[in-house]
Amino acid sequence: MATDSWAQAVDEQEAAAESISSLQINEKDDKPKDDKPKDDKPKAEANGAKTEGNGNKTEEDDKDDKAAQSLLNKLIRSNLVNTTNQVEVLQRDPNSPLYSVKSFEELRLKPQLLQGVYAMGFNRPSKIQETALPMMLAEPPQNLIAQSQSGTGKTAAFVLAMLSHVDPENKWPQCLCVSPTYELALQTGKVIEQMGKFYPEVQLVYAIRGNKLERGTRLQEQIVIGTPGTVLDWCQKLKFIDPKKIKVFVLDEADVMIATQGHQDQSIRIQRMLPKSCQMLLFSATFEETVWNFAKRIVPDPNIIKLKREEETLDTIKQYYVICNSKEEKFQALCNIYGAITIAQAMIFCHTRKTAGWLAGELSREGHQVALLSGEMQVEQRAAVIERFRDGKEKVLVTTNVCARGIDVEQVSVVINFDLPVDKDGNPDNETYLHRIGRTGRFGKRGLAINMVDSRFSMNILNRIQEHFNKKIEKLDTDDLDEIEKIAN
Ligand SMILES: Nc1ncnc2c1ncn2[C@@H]1O[C@H](COP(=O)(O)OP(=O)(O)OP(=O)(O)O)[C@@H](O)[C@H]1O
């Protein structure tokens, strides 16, 4: 599909890739192992708690790590790594974000919650769960700003923290969790319901548009999950919640809550109503530097879990790019991919509603079961589309950025960037890129991310994304079916 007009751009691409390889070598040689600024040192680390990437390993730990690594290598060599036991293998690989040395029992969860965790099929905590939970459950409560790769169990971590902190005897809201979208609030609410299944004394209420309560209501539910506007109304105007009684405040997808003007105003106004003693927990897979600094300013004395740039991408998600010359060629490439590999479910991201609508139409004509989701739809409609997709009623979801974050659908094996994510100034939107590709490869599953490049401009965006994450994105020729087949193995 590549044409001559692309030759130069491809050369630039390959040159960029080469410079990435050499960058990697330099990074290893020159960069200090821990590049966190000194004052970022988590309090809990000082207390002896283990945090990601700390240097306090004992010889015994090293031996364990080596043994785990050697077991992993053996398993890989003997082809035992398949999708069913992959999570288990990753949980024993010290380099994986799913690695843990503790069991859920050791995290001292209430028996009802332990039962909930096991009923959800979780065997061991992930790295973020193992690291963040002791910090979140410590007494006196400590604030936390935490970053961990997409799909590594952040939601489960802060849900367990909220459920642990609730006093079921007290019939009023004690934990407040704010999500950027209606769909995400619903999804997180589901996790609270599942995890709290054996803890029926704890109740949950959704502060989302459409949930109209009578004036004068005083909520009895201990956990409130919602979107910032409605939560603010419930605290301030309608007084359904007494903010002074809130013990835990969670900002999910914290970077977008801070970076988006409207969300930021509302979140800060909510925060100002909370008591000084209220624990603040901020979670996201991405924190751009300025947002990170802002977060540190608004959260008093926080514990910090931060990824190094090269840790942000997941090795379980293989990334490719395809060169095309028009949207029709991109569509053809997509058909070739579908013709060559079995795709359980796919999410396809477009830059505009118009392209998304066009693409959904073309895919339907080809016989695919397609769902279309874009920003102009009513939130309830959007939630219904996601629910159908989650249930497998449609196999392809064509969407814009509205769905880039947080949505957790295990069966998504491929993410296609039909258009690469750019911000309003035409620069690469690295954070959105990471969130989009993170819709696949959930909790150790393998995933494919395929980027469609259709101009010199988008080639440049792709190069800059590679440079940002210091991660090579391989070229894929979608005219060669054997080559496509290979990437799925
Ligand atoms: N310890 C665990 N063992 C097995 N599966 C888990 C565990 N923790 C979470 N999961 C599952 O992994 C998937 C991803 O988890 P979750 O949605 O919490 O990730 P996340 O880090 O919040 O993702 P995102 O960054 O996309 O918001 C979910 O389907 C969840 O049920």
The ligand as an SDF file (V2000), in Angstrom:
LIG
                    3D

 31 33  0  0  0  0  0  0  0  0999 V2000
   -5.8300   -8.8500   41.0050 N   0  0  0  0  0  0  0  0  0  0  0  0
   -6.5130   -9.0840   39.9050 C   0  0  0  0  0  0  0  0  0  0  0  0
   -6.5250  -10.3420   39.3740 N   0  0  0  0  0  0  0  0  0  0  0  0
   -7.1940  -10.6000   38.2100 C   0  0  0  0  0  0  0  0  0  0  0  0
   -7.8730   -9.6590   37.4900 N   0  0  0  0  0  0  0  0  0  0  0  0
   -7.8840   -8.4000   37.9770 C   0  0  0  0  0  0  0  0  0  0  0  0
   -7.2200   -8.0460   39.1990 C   0  0  0  0  0  0  0  0  0  0  0  0
   -7.4050   -6.7150   39.4060 N   0  0  0  0  0  0  0  0  0  0  0  0
   -8.1580   -6.2600   38.3840 C   0  0  0  0  0  0  0  0  0  0  0  0
   -8.4540   -7.2650   37.5220 N   0  0  0  0  0  0  0  0  0  0  0  0
   -9.2350   -7.1700   36.2780 C   0  0  0  0  0  0  0  0  0  0  0  0
   -8.4090   -6.5120   35.3380 O   0  0  0  0  0  0  0  0  0  0  0  0
   -9.1750   -5.6820   34.4890 C   0  0  0  0  0  0  0  0  0  0  0  0
   -8.5980   -4.2760   34.4950 C   0  0  0  0  0  0  0  0  0  0  0  0
   -8.7170   -3.7170   35.7960 O   0  0  0  0  0  0  0  0  0  0  0  0
   -9.1050   -2.1850   36.0470 P   0  0  0  0  0  0  0  0  0  0  0  0
  -10.2360   -1.7810   35.1890 O   0  0  0  0  0  0  0  0  0  0  0  0
   -9.2000   -2.0300   37.5180 O   0  0  0  0  0  0  0  0  0  0  0  0
   -7.7610   -1.4970   35.4930 O   0  0  0  0  0  0  0  0  0  0  0  0
   -7.3690    0.0390   35.5050 P   0  0  0  0  0  0  0  0  0  0  0  0
   -5.9390    0.0620   35.8910 O   0  0  0  0  0  0  0  0  0  0  0  0
   -8.3270    0.8110   36.3500 O   0  0  0  0  0  0  0  0  0  0  0  0
   -7.5190    0.3940   33.9600 O   0  0  0  0  0  0  0  0  0  0  0  0
   -7.6170    1.8340   33.1990 P   0  0  0  0  0  0  0  0  0  0  0  0
   -6.2720    2.4850   33.3070 O   0  0  0  0  0  0  0  0  0  0  0  0
   -7.9250    1.4470   31.7860 O   0  0  0  0  0  0  0  0  0  0  0  0
   -8.6930    2.6130   33.8770 O   0  0  0  0  0  0  0  0  0  0  0  0
  -10.6090   -5.7110   35.0190 C   0  0  0  0  0  0  0  0  0  0  0  0
  -11.3740   -6.5400   34.1720 O   0  0  0  0  0  0  0  0  0  0  0  0
  -10.4820   -6.3040   36.4040 C   0  0  0  0  0  0  0  0  0  0  0  0
  -11.6160   -7.0650   36.7570 O   0  0  0  0  0  0  0  0  0  0  0  0
  1  2  1  0
  2  3  1  0
  2  7  2  0
  3  4  2  0
  4  5  1  0
  5  6  2  0
  6  7  1  0
  6 10  1  0
  7  8  1  0
  8  9  2  0
  9 10  1  0
 10 11  1  0
 11 12  1  0
 11 30  1  0
 12 13  1  0
 13 14  1  0
 13 28  1  0
 14 15  1  0
 15 16  1  0
 16 17  2  0
 16 18  1  0
 16 19  1  0
 19 20  1  0
 20 21  2  0
 20 22  1  0
 20 23  1  0
 23 24  1  0
 24 25  2  0
 24 26  1  0
 24 27  1  0
 28 29  1  0
 28 30  1  0
 30 31  1  0
M  END
$$$$
